[in-house]
Amino acid sequence: MQKHTIVLITQILFLKTYATKLEVVNQWNFLEFDPPNEFGAANFRPENTVFTGVEITPDRIFISIPRLRDGVPATLVTVPRNTPPGSSPKPQPYPDWSYHGAGIGLDNATTCAGLVSVYRTRLDSCGRLWVLDSGLGNSLDDFRRICNPKLVVFNLKTDQPERIIELPREAVRPATVLANLVIDESVQGSCDSAFIYMADTVSPALVVHDALRNKTWRVSHPTMYPEPSFATYHVNGETFTLPDGVVGLAHSPNLATLFYQPLATDKIYTISTKTLTKGPPGEFEDIPIAVAGTKSSQGLGLALDQNTDTLFFVPLAETSLAAWNPRTNFHDALAYDPTLLDFASELRWKEDGLWILSSRFQKFYKRTVTANEINLRVLRLPLNPHPAQMNFEYIR
């Protein structure tokens, strides 16, 4: 794939024509919970409870809240999909409170049977939710390995796990943080025949799981590591440093390609799914990686329109939403809003538009967040027509 420079168009007058399309689905100052008495509501610390992942179903919005610091009561929650715009529904633990014992220090056997710390989830074509549990507690401060990382596959009709996959020792490292996943049903079949690609952000690599054969391996490359010169971020006048590796993932079945980006970089890279799925790389094997393009600043979330192969990303410094089509090199800014797009940690493409999870993560991270401001949002941008069909201005 030819390398492109993805130019983010930043003319404010142009961007304002798009910004009004952003819809606020839900918003919160802080998340509120009603845990049962035995879950120690007094230990709840809303200033440490920030979400990072979202998945959309016909009736529910699934939100992931990793245990970055102490005081997170539930690591995976739901809110109804159809609520008044801008409302603040109280999140409900998924599937119920019995899966969230890690928040109050229950014994390991009880805790590991549930969910410890979830960054992101994904739906498969069988209507099941794949939950990637990092197994970590307090990962920003003292990095406690509470349980081994695992994949839990929930049947959304029964809200019960159908399959639990504990990742083997050879696929993880002492500092492994599994923070994202992609389900690839285009290679050898769907559902339980899928390949799962997972981003190890702190011990940078892509972890591949063959669900059909129940085998797991790592694929690592220097492009998956953070670039020190991009480890400091400037968002809405605030600065913080976080040297995170590969985290953003998007998959194109049509191109047989996985797009990925570390947080600390200005680049988006590609690797073929053929390279990922052929099995563990041999010793000293050269792994073919390509630079898809260079962005105007760092970013976290990636999403891909399965109809057009248009890639969506959010340059953090510009608080903007951008689109780029690797087939045509058409690209443009779709939205600009320093308030709504304060720190977009997740993008999900659905047929009714692009869903965006936005938080004031920099304030949660620096412990400057307050309860008198809106800090957490679920947004949606309708996409009609598809971006690849728009009259883009672009630079080849």
Secondary structure as GFF3:
##gff-version 3
##sequence-region A 1 396
A	DSSP	beta_strand	4	5	.	.	.	ID=ss1
A	DSSP	alpha_helix	12	19	.	.	.	ID=ss2
A	DSSP	beta_strand	23	28	.	.	.	ID=ss3
A	DSSP	three_ten_helix	37	39	.	.	.	ID=ss4
A	DSSP	three_ten_helix	41	43	.	.	.	ID=ss5
A	DSSP	three_ten_helix	46	48	.	.	.	ID=ss6
A	DSSP	beta_strand	53	56	.	.	.	ID=ss7
A	DSSP	beta_strand	60	64	.	.	.	ID=ss8
A	DSSP	beta_strand	76	80	.	.	.	ID=ss9
A	DSSP	beta_strand	92	93	.	.	.	ID=ss10
A	DSSP	three_ten_helix	97	99	.	.	.	ID=ss11
A	DSSP	three_ten_helix	101	104	.	.	.	ID=ss12
A	DSSP	alpha_helix	108	112	.	.	.	ID=ss13
A	DSSP	beta_strand	118	123	.	.	.	ID=ss14
A	DSSP	beta_strand	128	133	.	.	.	ID=ss15
A	DSSP	beta_strand	136	137	.	.	.	ID=ss16
A	DSSP	beta_strand	144	145	.	.	.	ID=ss17
A	DSSP	beta_strand	150	155	.	.	.	ID=ss18
A	DSSP	beta_strand	160	166	.	.	.	ID=ss19
A	DSSP	three_ten_helix	169	171	.	.	.	ID=ss20
A	DSSP	beta_strand	178	184	.	.	.	ID=ss21
A	DSSP	three_ten_helix	191	193	.	.	.	ID=ss22
A	DSSP	beta_strand	195	200	.	.	.	ID=ss23
A	DSSP	beta_strand	205	210	.	.	.	ID=ss24
A	DSSP	beta_strand	215	219	.	.	.	ID=ss25
A	DSSP	three_ten_helix	222	224	.	.	.	ID=ss26
A	DSSP	three_ten_helix	228	230	.	.	.	ID=ss27
A	DSSP	beta_strand	232	235	.	.	.	ID=ss28
A	DSSP	beta_strand	238	241	.	.	.	ID=ss29
A	DSSP	beta_strand	246	252	.	.	.	ID=ss30
A	DSSP	beta_strand	257	262	.	.	.	ID=ss31
A	DSSP	beta_strand	267	272	.	.	.	ID=ss32
A	DSSP	alpha_helix	273	277	.	.	.	ID=ss33
A	DSSP	beta_strand	290	294	.	.	.	ID=ss34
A	DSSP	beta_strand	302	304	.	.	.	ID=ss35
A	DSSP	beta_strand	311	313	.	.	.	ID=ss36
A	DSSP	beta_strand	320	324	.	.	.	ID=ss37
A	DSSP	beta_strand	331	336	.	.	.	ID=ss38
A	DSSP	beta_strand	344	350	.	.	.	ID=ss39
A	DSSP	beta_strand	353	359	.	.	.	ID=ss40
A	DSSP	alpha_helix	361	366	.	.	.	ID=ss41
A	DSSP	beta_strand	376	381	.	.	.	ID=ss42
A	DSSP	three_ten_helix	387	389	.	.	.	ID=ss43
###
